[in-house]
């Protein structure tokens, strides 16, 4: 009897916000006038760092 070939599971689409990296850059503000001084990376709140597009 021949063995059945398993088809690979379809790849999950990447998150549109972070493009699949799981991290996003945010501007850092300081001082009373909220002057922008740089950027820092943080967890993507859309996919919670998984890099996959949320379902639902």
Sine and cosine of phi, psi and omega as CSV:
sin_phi,cos_phi,sin_psi,cos_psi,sin_omega,cos_omega
0.00,0.00,0.68,-0.73,-0.03,-1.00
-0.98,0.21,0.53,-0.85,0.04,-1.00
-0.99,0.12,0.53,-0.85,0.01,-1.00
-0.99,0.11,0.64,-0.77,0.06,-1.00
-1.00,0.08,0.72,-0.69,0.05,-1.00
-1.00,-0.04,0.75,-0.66,0.06,-1.00
-1.00,0.09,0.66,-0.75,0.00,-1.00
-0.92,0.38,0.51,-0.86,0.03,-1.00
-0.92,0.40,0.60,-0.80,0.01,-1.00
-0.91,0.42,0.63,-0.78,-0.02,-1.00
-0.94,0.34,0.67,-0.74,0.02,-1.00
-0.95,0.33,0.63,-0.78,0.02,-1.00
-0.92,0.38,0.52,-0.85,-0.02,-1.00
-0.98,0.20,0.38,-0.93,-0.03,-1.00
-0.92,0.39,0.73,-0.68,-0.01,-1.00
-0.95,0.31,-0.37,0.93,-0.04,-1.00
-0.98,0.18,-0.75,0.66,-0.08,-1.00
-0.97,-0.25,0.02,1.00,-0.01,-1.00
0.84,0.55,0.56,0.83,0.10,-0.99
1.00,0.02,0.01,1.00,-0.02,-1.00
-1.00,0.09,-0.45,0.89,-0.03,-1.00
1.00,0.05,-0.06,1.00,0.00,-1.00
-0.79,-0.62,0.52,-0.85,0.07,-1.00
-0.76,-0.65,0.47,-0.89,0.03,-1.00
-1.00,-0.06,0.66,-0.75,0.04,-1.00
-0.81,-0.58,0.60,-0.80,0.03,-1.00
-0.97,0.23,0.67,-0.74,0.03,-1.00
-0.98,-0.17,0.80,-0.60,0.01,-1.00
-0.92,-0.39,0.60,-0.80,0.04,-1.00
-0.71,-0.71,0.38,-0.93,0.11,-0.99
0.99,0.12,0.12,-0.99,-0.01,-1.00
-0.91,0.40,-0.56,0.83,-0.02,-1.00
-1.00,0.03,0.10,0.99,0.07,-1.00
0.84,0.55,0.78,0.63,0.00,-1.00
-0.95,0.30,0.74,-0.67,0.02,-1.00
-0.98,0.22,0.80,-0.60,-0.04,-1.00
-0.89,-0.45,-0.23,0.97,-0.01,-1.00
0.17,-0.99,-0.28,-0.96,0.00,-1.00
-0.73,-0.68,0.46,-0.89,0.14,-0.99
-0.71,-0.71,0.45,-0.89,0.01,-1.00
-1.00,-0.06,0.50,-0.87,0.01,-1.00
-0.54,-0.84,0.09,-1.00,-0.01,-1.00
-0.93,0.36,0.70,-0.71,0.05,-1.00
-0.95,0.32,0.84,-0.54,-0.04,-1.00
-0.99,0.16,-0.25,0.97,0.02,-1.00
-0.97,0.26,-0.70,0.72,-0.04,-1.00
-0.93,-0.37,0.02,1.00,-0.02,-1.00
0.84,0.54,0.59,0.80,0.11,-0.99
1.00,0.09,0.00,1.00,-0.02,-1.00
-0.98,0.19,-0.46,0.89,-0.01,-1.00
1.00,0.04,-0.09,1.00,0.00,-1.00
-0.98,-0.19,0.55,-0.83,0.01,-1.00
-0.90,0.43,0.70,-0.72,0.00,-1.00
-0.93,0.37,0.58,-0.82,0.05,-1.00
-1.00,-0.10,0.62,-0.78,0.03,-1.00
0.99,-0.11,0.00,0.00,0.00,0.00
